[in-house]
Amino acid sequence: MVAMQSEFSGKTALVTGASRGIGAAAAAALARAGCGRVLVHYSSSPGAAEETARRVREAGADAERIAGDLSTEAGIRSFIEALGGAGARRKHPGEQRGVAHPAREAGRDEL
């Protein structure tokens, strides 16, 4: 059997709200689809985020939990700093396919 390489092979995915529900399912699905690493964001459920990370690892990807309150500007800034500490590279918003960048659209380039 010939292994097929997906567009996700070896990529890093960030899934916000990944500690439960749709976010947890998406994180595991991305690992099964071939992502090499999944960053599991959570706000207030570290135990549930660890369970998601375990499922991601079982599906074959590395997993890292990253906490952050994305409901405030200060929380978002802190989360972005944490992403840098996790070795995540940020693309320019214009390089992301199908992803709107609300801060840029609102004229707030600093986010």
C-alpha positions as CSV (number, residue, x, y, z in Angstrom):
1,M,0.0,0.0,0.0
2,V,1.3,3.5,-0.9
3,A,1.0,6.1,1.8
4,M,-0.6,9.3,0.7
5,Q,0.7,12.6,1.9
6,S,-2.0,15.1,3.0
7,E,-1.7,18.8,2.8
8,F,-1.4,18.7,6.6
9,S,1.7,16.4,6.7
10,G,4.3,17.8,9.1
11,K,2.4,21.0,9.7
12,T,1.6,22.6,13.0
13,A,-2.1,23.4,13.8
14,L,-3.5,25.7,16.4
15,V,-6.9,24.8,17.6
16,T,-8.6,27.3,19.9
17,G,-11.1,26.0,22.4
18,A,-9.7,22.6,22.0
19,S,-10.3,21.3,25.5
20,R,-13.8,20.0,24.7
21,G,-16.5,19.7,22.1
22,I,-15.9,20.6,18.5
23,G,-12.4,22.0,19.3
24,A,-11.3,18.7,20.8
25,A,-12.7,16.8,17.9
26,A,-11.0,19.1,15.4
27,A,-7.6,18.7,17.2
28,A,-7.8,14.9,17.0
29,A,-9.0,15.0,13.4
30,L,-6.0,17.3,12.4
31,A,-3.6,14.8,14.0
32,R,-5.2,11.9,12.1
33,A,-5.0,14.0,8.9
34,G,-1.3,14.1,9.3
35,C,-0.4,17.3,11.2
36,G,2.9,16.8,13.0
37,R,2.0,19.0,15.9
38,V,-1.2,20.3,17.4
39,L,-1.3,23.2,19.8
40,V,-4.2,22.7,22.1
41,H,-5.6,26.0,23.4
42,Y,-7.8,26.1,26.5
43,S,-9.1,28.9,28.7
44,S,-10.1,27.3,32.0
45,S,-10.0,23.5,31.7
46,P,-6.4,22.2,31.9
47,G,-7.6,18.6,32.6
48,A,-9.8,18.5,29.6
49,A,-7.0,20.0,27.5
50,E,-4.7,17.3,28.7
51,E,-7.2,14.7,27.6
52,T,-7.4,16.3,24.2
53,A,-3.6,16.4,24.0
54,R,-3.5,12.7,24.9
55,R,-6.0,11.9,22.0
56,V,-3.8,14.0,19.6
57,R,-0.7,12.0,20.6
58,E,-2.6,8.7,20.2
59,A,-3.5,9.9,16.7
60,G,0.2,10.3,15.9
61,A,1.0,14.0,16.4
62,D,2.9,15.9,19.0
63,A,0.7,18.0,21.3
64,E,1.2,21.0,23.5
65,R,-1.3,22.7,25.7
66,I,-1.4,26.5,25.7
67,A,-3.7,28.4,28.1
68,G,-5.1,31.8,27.2
69,D,-8.1,34.0,27.8
70,L,-9.1,35.1,24.3
71,S,-11.9,37.3,25.5
72,T,-9.7,40.3,26.3
73,E,-7.1,42.2,24.4
74,A,-4.6,41.7,27.2
75,G,-5.4,37.9,27.2
76,I,-4.9,37.8,23.4
77,R,-1.5,39.6,23.7
78,S,-0.4,37.1,26.4
79,F,-1.6,34.2,24.3
80,I,0.4,35.4,21.3
81,E,3.5,35.7,23.5
82,A,2.9,32.1,24.7
83,L,2.6,30.9,21.1
84,G,6.1,32.4,20.4
85,G,7.4,30.6,23.4
86,A,6.0,27.4,21.9
87,G,8.0,28.0,18.8
88,A,4.9,28.8,16.7
89,R,5.6,30.9,13.6
90,R,3.0,33.6,12.7
91,K,2.3,34.1,9.1
92,H,1.3,37.5,7.8
93,P,-2.5,37.6,7.9
94,G,-2.7,37.9,4.1
95,E,-0.9,34.6,3.7
96,Q,-3.5,32.6,5.5
97,R,-6.0,31.0,3.2
98,G,-9.6,31.7,4.0
99,V,-8.9,33.4,7.3
100,A,-10.1,36.9,8.0
101,H,-8.0,39.1,10.2
102,P,-10.5,41.3,12.2
103,A,-7.8,43.6,13.7
104,R,-6.4,44.4,10.3
105,E,-9.8,45.0,8.8
106,A,-10.6,47.3,11.7
107,G,-7.4,49.2,11.1
108,R,-5.6,47.8,14.1
109,D,-2.4,46.4,12.7
110,E,-0.7,46.0,16.1
111,L,-2.5,42.7,16.9
